[in-house]
Amino acid sequence: MAEPSKVIHIRNVGHEIAESDLLQLLQPFGVVSKIVMLRAKNQALLQMEDIHSSVSALQYYSTVQPSVRGRNVYMQFSSHQELTTDQSSHGRNSDQESEPNRILLVTIHHMIYPITVEVLHQVFKAYGLVEKIVTFQKSAGFQALIQYHSRQEAVEAFGSLHGRNIYDGCCQLDIQYSNLSELQVHYNNDRSRDFTNPSLPTEQRPRTSQQGYPDPAGLYAFQQPGASYAQMGRAAMIAAAFGGTLPPGVTGTNERCTLIVSNLNTDKIDEDKLFNLFSLYGNIVRIKILHNKPDHALVEMADGLQAELAVHYLKGAILFGKKLEVNYSKYPNITPAPDAHDYLNSSLNRFNSNVVKNYRHCCAPTKMIHISALPQEISEDAILTHVNEHGSVVNTKLFEVNGKRQALVLFETEEEATEALVSKHASSLEGNTIRISFSQMQSI
């Protein structure tokens, strides 16, 4: 990043943007003494009366995305400390973009969620053959160099992606052409990748997994160039919630939303208990227990990925002494009917617009349950009394997060914890409707 300067360099200034539009962005922070529009480069240079004003403006716009006439613009300090009156769009200066090149320099602004090589590959491969990616951290923020097979592919990606968000409302792509002719990649790891040479080493540091890198082509729901940016952002965010890659065997491309669940304990199961379990992996539309096969039920999830996660995590789980079988149904959805319980608009559905938070806690049943939405004055004894009919409690812990009471309860077996969850999630405890999920912690 350039040294602080009275001159602010603004990029992505479209031809529809007038000088007055840019003045409105900066005048709240002080007097704008000079302005130069670099129309040929879609850029502008604005000089504030003092450096304090320009610093205040850039500090503010580092947290708020500036937008003019619906177009995101990007600000940084110029390498110029002063603007001369004869500067024009023909003047040579370091703020100009380089000539089109097959290597792009990408800066991620407002990077709230982690960006991996795999995420960048999924975003950029829609426009051509991505040969190499190198990521690095600079004073300007998280950056990446992305090399295409041809210059035309890079130009197309630049035109389509510059100024767009990877995730909804954050992780904006600020793209320039690099002046490099070839990227040098020495390692295939989480920071760099040569897709033309998969045999490169991963470095000498140990990996937490011995499985190596799964094929990222199967990890995300946005495989085609026609995929919307909403889909792209959502899929990348979900992968980020799982640490950059989806669980083994989960593709993210499944479109079947309805599941058939069999081998149920007919004496103890009902639709609400199934809801309590399956809602851990996504929002539930409807559940129907089959009259002619009462140990079978249909569960319709909100989308195919959520259905895939439910199959992945619940197939073989023990519920009320029975080993669950969970598969995809031949029916695309459950028809609304009196015997089909509708949860579409239920306030008990767990998933909201915070995608990463939703999926971060997805896991197979464990011995430990996490209870939230507890009354402030609750005691451990009251919690124990509420859940101990479902099994042997090994340990409990009552604690507070952001002023809200929560608890961990460790059972002897996963089956006992699962029974407590399906029986007591959304139940009333001292006037509060409590929420229960599985905890991935091993001990209290």
C-alpha positions as MATLAB code, in Angstrom:
seq = 'MAEPSKVIHIRNVGHEIAESDLLQLLQPFGVVSKIVMLRAKNQALLQMEDIHSSVSALQYYSTVQPSVRGRNVYMQFSSHQELTTDQSSHGRNSDQESEPNRILLVTIHHMIYPITVEVLHQVFKAYGLVEKIVTFQKSAGFQALIQYHSRQEAVEAFGSLHGRNIYDGCCQLDIQYSNLSELQVHYNNDRSRDFTNPSLPTEQRPRTSQQGYPDPAGLYAFQQPGASYAQMGRAAMIAAAFGGTLPPGVTGTNERCTLIVSNLNTDKIDEDKLFNLFSLYGNIVRIKILHNKPDHALVEMADGLQAELAVHYLKGAILFGKKLEVNYSKYPNITPAPDAHDYLNSSLNRFNSNVVKNYRHCCAPTKMIHISALPQEISEDAILTHVNEHGSVVNTKLFEVNGKRQALVLFETEEEATEALVSKHASSLEGNTIRISFSQMQSI';
ca = [
       0.000    0.000    0.000;
       1.280    3.475   -0.839;
       2.258    5.936    1.885;
      -0.539    8.232    3.119;
      -1.125   11.057    0.695;
      -3.548   13.927    0.183;
      -4.313   12.328   -3.188;
      -6.804    9.459   -3.301;
      -6.767    7.074   -6.256;
     -10.213    5.669   -7.158;
     -10.611    2.642   -9.456;
     -13.568    1.129  -11.331;
     -14.970    4.544  -12.174;
     -17.456    3.833  -14.964;
     -18.284    6.308  -17.717;
     -21.671    6.932  -16.121;
     -19.963    8.340  -13.004;
     -19.517   12.122  -12.952;
     -17.052   14.253  -10.989;
     -19.909   15.388   -8.761;
     -20.623   11.763   -7.798;
     -17.064   11.292   -6.568;
     -17.108   14.633   -4.756;
     -20.153   13.447   -2.799;
     -18.145   10.455   -1.563;
     -15.266   12.526   -0.202;
     -16.643   15.969    0.733;
     -17.977   14.720    4.118;
     -14.331   14.259    5.148;
     -12.993   17.621    4.008;
     -12.488   19.932    1.052;
     -11.571   18.345   -2.300;
      -9.069   20.759   -3.861;
      -8.396   19.022   -7.209;
      -9.879   16.240   -9.282;
      -8.543   14.468  -12.380;
     -10.746   11.978  -14.246;
      -8.736    9.250  -16.022;
     -11.581    8.195  -18.293;
      -9.523    5.875  -20.474;
      -8.563    3.862  -17.410;
     -11.882    4.039  -15.496;
      -9.998    5.788  -12.717;
      -9.878    9.138  -10.955;
      -7.471   11.086   -8.738;
      -8.882   13.388   -6.057;
      -6.742   15.630   -3.876;
      -7.972   16.561   -0.420;
      -6.968   19.862    1.164;
      -4.985   18.079    3.896;
      -3.706   14.591    4.644;
      -5.936   14.243    7.712;
      -9.013   14.380    5.459;
      -7.725   11.701    3.082;
      -6.725    9.394    5.964;
     -10.178    9.782    7.545;
     -11.872    8.996    4.228;
      -9.851    5.843    3.590;
     -10.281    4.651    7.168;
     -14.045    4.996    6.779;
     -14.170    3.295    3.382;
     -12.051    0.390    4.615;
     -15.147   -0.751    6.541;
     -17.906    0.554    4.255;
     -17.898   -0.354    0.571;
     -18.142    2.873   -1.472;
     -20.664    2.607   -4.295;
     -21.583    5.154   -6.971;
     -24.642    4.711   -9.196;
     -24.773    1.031   -8.256;
     -21.108    0.419   -9.054;
     -18.544   -0.492   -6.380;
     -15.461    1.704   -6.526;
     -12.117    1.098   -4.810;
      -9.962    3.651   -3.051;
      -6.322    3.774   -2.047;
      -3.665    6.388   -1.439;
      -2.080    7.576   -4.664;
       1.661    7.454   -5.162;
       1.314   11.190   -5.911;
       1.603   13.526   -2.955;
       0.251   16.414   -5.043;
      -1.683   16.739   -8.297;
      -0.323   19.097  -10.943;
      -2.801   21.009  -13.048;
      -1.527   19.513  -16.306;
      -2.120   15.906  -15.336;
      -4.617   14.168  -17.560;
      -5.675   10.705  -18.629;
      -2.630   10.691  -20.928;
      -0.170   11.324  -18.135;
       2.028    8.375  -17.237;
       1.834    7.459  -13.562;
       2.060    4.405  -11.380;
      -1.694    4.394  -10.724;
      -2.449    3.257  -14.249;
      -3.516   -0.282  -14.960;
      -1.081   -2.523  -16.802;
      -1.798   -3.792  -20.279;
      -4.037   -6.883  -20.560;
      -2.115  -10.012  -19.609;
      -2.953  -13.659  -18.936;
      -1.933  -13.218  -15.272;
      -4.324  -11.356  -12.977;
      -3.471   -9.707   -9.667;
      -6.476  -10.070   -7.384;
      -6.907   -8.185   -4.109;
      -9.694   -9.310   -1.755;
     -11.381   -6.406    0.051;
     -13.471   -6.891    3.225;
     -12.301  -10.485    3.631;
     -14.602  -11.690    6.395;
     -14.437  -15.360    5.401;
     -11.295  -17.344    4.550;
     -10.345  -17.556    0.878;
      -8.505  -20.690   -0.235;
      -6.803  -21.703   -3.473;
      -9.763  -24.044   -4.087;
     -12.315  -21.245   -3.700;
     -10.390  -18.984   -6.091;
     -10.061  -21.822   -8.594;
     -13.803  -22.456   -8.525;
     -14.570  -18.769   -9.068;
     -12.068  -18.164  -11.875;
     -12.187  -21.469  -13.782;
     -15.608  -20.540  -15.175;
     -13.807  -18.220  -17.634;
     -11.018  -20.433  -18.882;
      -8.184  -22.795  -18.035;
      -6.572  -21.673  -14.787;
      -2.983  -22.929  -14.840;
      -1.544  -21.554  -11.607;
      -2.591  -19.697   -8.453;
      -0.308  -18.122   -5.858;
      -1.741  -16.402   -2.768;
       0.061  -14.069   -0.360;
      -0.558  -11.468    2.321;
       0.564   -7.901    1.669;
      -0.060   -4.573    3.350;
      -2.870   -4.084    0.818;
      -4.494   -7.235    2.202;
      -4.947  -10.773    0.935;
      -3.868  -11.055   -2.703;
      -3.566  -13.734   -5.352;
      -1.910  -14.078   -8.741;
      -3.978  -16.161  -11.139;
      -2.488  -17.376  -14.421;
      -4.764  -18.381  -17.312;
      -3.764  -20.369  -20.368;
      -4.523  -17.411  -22.630;
      -4.787  -13.656  -22.374;
      -8.326  -13.691  -23.747;
      -9.503  -15.887  -20.847;
      -7.972  -13.465  -18.354;
      -9.630  -10.502  -20.090;
     -13.003  -12.251  -19.905;
     -12.531  -13.040  -16.202;
     -11.469   -9.445  -15.513;
     -14.544   -8.067  -17.268;
     -16.931  -10.437  -15.496;
     -15.489  -10.574  -11.977;
     -13.877   -7.219  -11.215;
     -15.846   -5.503   -8.478;
     -17.961   -8.565   -7.699;
     -18.333  -10.231   -4.286;
     -17.416  -13.879   -3.726;
     -19.651  -13.923   -0.655;
     -22.795  -11.909   -0.095;
     -21.734   -8.475    1.088;
     -18.024   -9.170    1.481;
     -14.832  -10.586   -0.054;
     -14.851   -8.255   -3.054;
     -12.619   -8.929   -6.028;
     -10.403   -6.006   -7.027;
      -8.604   -7.166  -10.169;
      -5.659   -5.721  -12.089;
      -3.476   -7.150  -14.836;
      -0.104   -8.311  -13.564;
       3.065   -7.400  -15.472;
       4.529  -10.888  -14.868;
       4.930  -13.240  -17.805;
       4.951  -16.574  -15.921;
       4.122  -17.614  -12.349;
       6.666  -19.733  -10.489;
       4.983  -22.332   -8.263;
       7.200  -24.544   -6.109;
       4.601  -26.254   -3.920;
       1.032  -27.501   -4.320;
      -0.538  -26.599   -0.994;
      -3.121  -24.313    0.579;
      -1.216  -21.182   -0.543;
      -0.168  -22.044   -4.088;
      -1.077  -24.532   -6.795;
       0.194  -25.476  -10.248;
      -2.771  -27.223  -11.861;
      -0.561  -28.265  -14.796;
       1.877  -30.116  -12.507;
       0.052  -32.111   -9.793;
       3.262  -33.918   -8.776;
       4.800  -30.895   -7.033;
       5.594  -31.420   -3.313;
       3.382  -29.927   -0.620;
       6.416  -28.706    1.394;
       8.167  -30.401    4.247;
       5.600  -29.521    6.911;
       3.242  -32.268    8.166;
      -0.407  -32.237    7.141;
      -3.228  -32.924    9.557;
      -4.829  -35.229    6.997;
      -3.111  -37.991    5.074;
      -5.740  -37.996    2.349;
      -3.991  -35.334    0.299;
      -6.101  -32.911   -1.694;
      -9.472  -34.073   -2.920;
     -10.524  -33.035   -6.382;
     -11.957  -29.540   -5.864;
     -14.194  -30.000   -8.899;
     -16.498  -32.102   -6.750;
     -16.629  -29.790   -3.765;
     -18.813  -26.897   -4.766;
     -22.281  -26.331   -6.101;
     -21.180  -23.816   -8.741;
     -19.663  -25.910  -11.522;
     -20.897  -24.038  -14.577;
     -20.194  -20.502  -15.827;
     -23.955  -19.935  -15.703;
     -24.063  -20.414  -11.919;
     -25.255  -17.284  -10.141;
     -22.981  -15.304   -7.859;
     -25.390  -16.054   -5.011;
     -24.821  -19.784   -5.564;
     -21.109  -19.217   -5.923;
     -20.881  -17.266   -2.703;
     -23.043  -19.669   -0.733;
     -21.127  -22.749   -1.841;
     -17.773  -21.145   -1.110;
     -18.972  -20.025    2.307;
     -20.200  -23.511    3.155;
     -16.836  -24.958    2.156;
     -15.135  -22.319    4.309;
     -17.283  -23.415    7.263;
     -15.869  -26.915    6.852;
     -12.301  -25.607    6.730;
     -12.083  -25.067    2.962;
     -13.388  -28.413    1.704;
     -16.660  -30.221    2.134;
     -16.701  -33.506    4.118;
     -15.334  -36.545    2.193;
     -17.950  -37.890   -0.193;
     -20.149  -34.768   -0.014;
     -20.185  -33.210   -3.468;
     -22.347  -30.131   -2.987;
     -23.922  -30.836   -6.389;
     -26.759  -33.153   -5.293;
     -30.203  -31.823   -6.266;
     -32.397  -34.410   -4.500;
     -34.013  -32.834   -1.452;
     -36.248  -35.637   -0.125;
     -34.900  -38.501    1.982;
     -36.362  -41.873    2.932;
     -35.529  -42.809    6.529;
     -36.110  -46.437    7.546;
     -35.677  -48.813   10.502;
     -37.350  -46.356   12.866;
     -38.555  -47.357   16.332;
     -42.305  -47.101   15.751;
     -43.106  -46.996   19.485;
     -41.028  -43.888   20.184;
     -40.639  -41.894   16.970;
     -42.793  -39.056   15.662;
     -42.395  -36.237   13.135;
     -41.222  -33.672   15.681;
     -38.451  -35.951   16.939;
     -37.275  -36.520   13.357;
     -37.388  -32.766   12.827;
     -35.195  -32.199   15.895;
     -32.541  -34.537   14.475;
     -32.586  -33.707   10.767;
     -32.811  -29.946   11.343;
     -29.184  -30.106   12.514;
     -28.172  -30.388    8.850;
     -30.591  -27.973    7.182;
     -34.034  -26.465    7.207;
     -36.962  -28.896    7.039;
     -39.853  -28.404    4.609;
     -42.066  -31.407    5.494;
     -41.913  -34.785    7.240;
     -44.296  -37.671    6.676;
     -44.343  -41.024    8.474;
     -45.687  -43.655    6.079;
     -48.913  -45.358    7.250;
     -48.307  -48.550    5.314;
     -44.691  -48.690    6.573;
     -44.677  -46.993    9.981;
     -40.960  -47.637   10.425;
     -40.342  -45.485    7.312;
     -40.545  -41.697    6.960;
     -39.989  -39.128    4.243;
     -37.980  -36.021    5.164;
     -37.854  -33.100    2.729;
     -34.886  -30.759    3.228;
     -34.656  -27.208    1.903;
     -31.973  -28.061   -0.675;
     -29.851  -30.877   -2.041;
     -26.678  -30.059   -0.133;
     -28.520  -30.152    3.179;
     -30.030  -33.513    2.217;
     -26.552  -34.752    1.310;
     -25.190  -33.707    4.706;
     -28.052  -35.477    6.498;
     -27.325  -38.699    4.595;
     -23.598  -38.333    5.259;
     -23.910  -37.766    9.006;
     -26.993  -39.821    9.962;
     -26.710  -43.037    7.934;
     -26.044  -45.726   10.553;
     -26.787  -43.514   13.571;
     -28.520  -45.270   16.487;
     -31.888  -43.808   17.524;
     -34.078  -45.475   20.170;
     -32.141  -48.731   19.811;
     -32.462  -48.860   16.008;
     -29.745  -48.270   13.402;
     -31.066  -45.641   10.985;
     -30.971  -46.152    7.242;
     -31.012  -42.825    5.381;
     -31.207  -42.673    1.577;
     -32.526  -40.438   -1.190;
     -36.206  -40.870   -1.988;
     -37.557  -41.423   -5.477;
     -40.010  -38.591   -4.745;
     -38.727  -35.068   -5.492;
     -40.787  -33.617   -2.641;
     -43.548  -34.379   -0.132;
     -46.999  -33.310   -1.308;
     -48.810  -31.136    1.255;
     -51.432  -33.296    2.997;
     -53.084  -33.628    6.410;
     -50.709  -36.469    7.343;
     -47.600  -34.535    6.220;
     -46.256  -32.261    8.945;
     -45.277  -28.892    7.498;
     -42.187  -27.152    8.932;
     -41.536  -24.740    6.084;
     -42.288  -21.636    8.145;
     -41.390  -23.059   11.543;
     -39.418  -20.733   13.799;
     -37.651  -23.869   15.063;
     -35.750  -24.335   11.793;
     -32.157  -23.725   12.751;
     -30.577  -22.309    9.574;
     -30.662  -18.578    8.808;
     -28.804  -16.183    6.506;
     -25.497  -16.644    8.373;
     -24.282  -19.458    6.137;
     -20.915  -20.096    7.761;
     -22.402  -20.220   11.262;
     -25.109  -22.648   10.090;
     -22.734  -25.259    8.754;
     -19.835  -24.808   11.179;
     -21.439  -27.128   13.738;
     -22.573  -29.908   11.374;
     -21.255  -33.245   12.602;
     -22.265  -36.844   13.212;
     -23.957  -37.606   16.558;
     -21.547  -37.361   19.508;
     -21.726  -38.165   23.227;
     -21.931  -34.456   24.090;
     -24.904  -32.155   23.611;
     -24.794  -28.363   23.673;
     -27.840  -26.617   25.142;
     -28.550  -22.934   24.509;
     -31.389  -20.424   25.077;
     -31.371  -21.372   28.756;
     -32.950  -19.235   31.503;
     -30.425  -16.899   33.156;
     -31.028  -18.348   36.639;
     -30.911  -22.018   35.589;
     -28.959  -24.497   37.735;
     -26.968  -27.556   36.663;
     -29.342  -29.701   38.723;
     -32.343  -28.416   36.767;
     -30.630  -29.233   33.471;
     -29.669  -32.671   34.737;
     -33.233  -33.391   35.854;
     -34.481  -32.340   32.411;
     -32.270  -34.733   30.393;
     -31.066  -37.583   32.614;
     -34.030  -39.852   31.803;
     -32.351  -40.454   28.427;
     -29.119  -41.981   29.726;
     -26.167  -41.846   32.096;
     -24.751  -38.349   32.381;
     -20.971  -38.377   32.864;
     -20.452  -34.630   33.322;
     -22.142  -31.257   32.886;
     -20.889  -27.703   32.557;
     -22.883  -24.494   32.792;
     -21.275  -21.391   31.258;
     -22.027  -18.006   29.731;
     -21.333  -16.625   26.223;
     -22.064  -12.956   25.542;
     -24.252  -12.860   28.624;
     -26.312  -15.898   27.581;
     -26.443  -19.107   29.618;
     -25.428  -22.308   27.848;
     -24.546  -25.841   28.920;
     -22.637  -28.942   27.853;
     -23.898  -32.371   28.892;
     -21.712  -35.441   28.336;
     -23.448  -38.830   28.134;
     -21.848  -42.256   28.239;
     -22.868  -43.080   24.645;
     -23.754  -41.329   21.406;
     -27.108  -43.145   21.415;
     -28.068  -41.597   24.768;
     -27.037  -38.118   23.633;
     -29.013  -38.573   20.395;
     -32.127  -39.613   22.325;
     -31.814  -36.585   24.615;
     -31.440  -34.272   21.621;
     -34.425  -35.585   19.645;
     -36.614  -35.694   22.756;
     -35.697  -32.391   24.394;
     -34.706  -29.963   21.597;
     -37.330  -27.187   21.463;
     -38.794  -28.338   24.793;
     -39.683  -25.878   27.565;
     -37.351  -25.532   30.552;
     -38.388  -23.037   33.218;
     -40.336  -21.090   30.597;
     -37.620  -21.013   27.914;
     -37.706  -22.975   24.635;
     -34.256  -24.531   24.690;
     -32.143  -25.464   21.673;
     -29.921  -28.539   21.559;
     -27.206  -29.591   19.118;
     -24.273  -31.985   19.187;
     -20.953  -30.660   20.474;
     -17.713  -31.695   18.799;
     -15.759  -31.241   22.026;
     -14.265  -34.447   23.385;
     -14.463  -33.638   27.069;
     -15.668  -31.006   29.515;
];
